[in-house]
């Protein structure tokens, strides 16, 4: 008799799992999909993250050249590690230098959801 109870319980559990999966597949849980769509629409409204869209330094530029073209950074870190890495922060981008050569330039996304409206 104990085996029978276990089989009935397993059947009920499997039925519940299948029901939840079916509801999710049919569209009962569609909020995350809508959120992803809204984010994609917002990304398409922003300027392209390309050199033409947001002017910024290119890899390989020296610190001196970056400062000549874009001015002094809003914030600069001290060298860290070996080889020494330095980060210069500007209003619309961040430049990472290895020694005195730009190795990467990043355009950060807004951190506030208020900018998404």
RAPE-V482924 format. One record per residue. PHI is phi in degrees with one decimal (none if undefined). OMEGA is omega in degrees with one decimal (* if undefined). NEAR is the number of other C-alpha atoms within 8 Angstrom. Layout:
PHI,OMEGA,NEAR
PHI,OMEGA,NEAR
This chain:
none,180.0,4
-62.4,179.6,5
-62.8,178.4,6
-62.6,179.8,7
-63.7,179.6,8
-64.1,180.0,8
-64.8,178.5,8
-65.5,179.9,8
-64.9,179.3,8
-63.9,178.6,8
-64.8,179.2,8
-63.7,179.9,8
-63.8,179.8,8
-64.2,178.1,8
-63.6,179.2,8
-63.8,179.4,8
-62.9,178.3,8
-62.9,179.6,8
-64.3,178.7,8
-64.0,179.2,8
-62.8,179.5,8
-65.1,179.0,8
-61.7,179.9,10
-64.9,-178.3,10
-69.5,-178.2,7
-75.2,177.9,6
122.3,178.7,7
-66.1,179.5,7
-119.6,-175.3,7
-111.7,-177.6,8
-58.5,-179.8,6
-61.1,179.1,7
-65.2,178.4,7
-64.5,179.3,8
-63.9,178.1,8
-62.9,179.3,8
-63.9,179.5,8
-62.4,178.9,8
-63.3,178.8,8
-62.6,177.7,8
-62.9,179.4,8
-65.3,179.6,9
-61.3,-179.5,7
-68.3,179.6,8
-78.5,-177.7,6
-76.4,177.3,6
-62.5,-179.1,7
-60.8,177.3,8
-83.2,179.3,7
-131.2,-178.9,7
-59.3,178.1,7
-74.1,-176.8,6
-80.1,-179.8,8
-131.1,-179.2,10
-58.9,-179.8,7
-162.7,-179.9,8
-63.1,175.9,10
-107.5,175.3,8
-56.4,177.9,9
95.6,178.2,7
-70.0,177.6,10
-82.5,176.9,9
-56.8,-179.0,10
-60.6,-179.0,6
-67.4,178.4,8
-60.3,-180.0,11
-67.4,177.1,10
-62.6,-174.8,7
-82.9,-171.4,6
-110.9,-179.9,9
84.5,179.8,7
-69.9,178.9,5
-70.6,175.4,10
-66.0,-179.6,8
-149.3,177.1,7
-134.9,178.5,9
-93.1,172.9,7
-75.4,177.5,6
-58.9,-179.6,7
-130.5,172.1,8
82.3,177.7,6
-132.5,-2.1,5
-66.8,-177.2,7
-66.2,178.4,9
-112.3,179.3,12
-124.1,178.6,13
-119.2,174.1,11
-109.9,-179.1,12
-107.5,175.2,11
-114.1,-178.8,9
-58.3,-175.5,5
-115.5,-179.9,7
-158.5,177.3,11
-128.1,-179.8,12
-110.7,175.6,13
-109.1,179.8,12
-113.8,166.6,13
-108.3,-168.6,11
58.8,179.6,8
-122.5,-178.8,7
-116.3,178.8,11
-65.6,178.6,16
-108.5,178.3,10
-161.7,176.7,9
-132.9,-174.6,13
-123.4,172.3,7
-104.6,-177.2,8
-71.6,174.3,7
-78.5,175.3,4
-59.9,-179.4,6
-89.2,-177.5,4
-94.3,175.2,6
-73.5,177.5,7
-63.0,179.3,5
-74.7,-178.3,6
-84.7,-178.9,6
-93.0,*,4
